[in-house]
Amino acid sequence: MSRIGKLPISIPQGVEVLVSDTNVVTVKGKLGQLQQEIDATLKVSMENNQLTLERTSEHPDANAKHGLYRSLISNMVHGVSEGYTVVQELVGVGYKAEAKGQLLELSLGYSHHIILQLPDEVKVETVAERGKVPMIKLSSFDKQLLGQVAAKIRSMRKPEPYKGKGIRFQGEELRKKAGKAGDKK
């Protein structure tokens, strides 16, 4: 039995959940609308503002998908009601970020600027205060898309292990390596 999968999902006020006959769950809220197709080995039922997922077979594959789809639906409900936010820091001399609508212009020490077109579902804001590292704040109601965009931005300049320069998530701990010790006689 999946410990995650058997937990009910409570539906907050203002969130509407629709389950179609073709196993597609649609979640609508004040921030947006998301859809997820559910595997045929699972059955979704709703009662008393609580959503539950039940398996129709005891196959190990169905057990694994039970917890997965419960988490995906829970993330959808949380996303359309409250939303998600990711904050990234640009650590390095001269590293800058500037948001122009849905365009994000990054200056990361390369010979050119990097310009990224962000999806409409993701809102971007940049913060550049004197004496502090520049930050990129991404927010969206779709957790999967937000994580994918944040990973794409981070891949432009991953933190290196010696000085820690690069794009990192706020609060991320890096394991730093010792540099050359040199010749000590």
Secondary structure, 3 states (H helix, E strand, C coil): CCCCCCCCEECCCCCEEEECCCCEEEEECCCCEEEEECCCCEEEEEECCEEEEEECCCCHHHHHHHHHHHHHHHHHHHHHHCCEEEEEEEECCCCEEEEECCEEEEECCCCCCEEEECCCCCEEEEECCCCCCCEEEEEECCHHHHHHHHHHHHHCCCCCCCCCCEEEECCCCCCCCCCCCCCCC
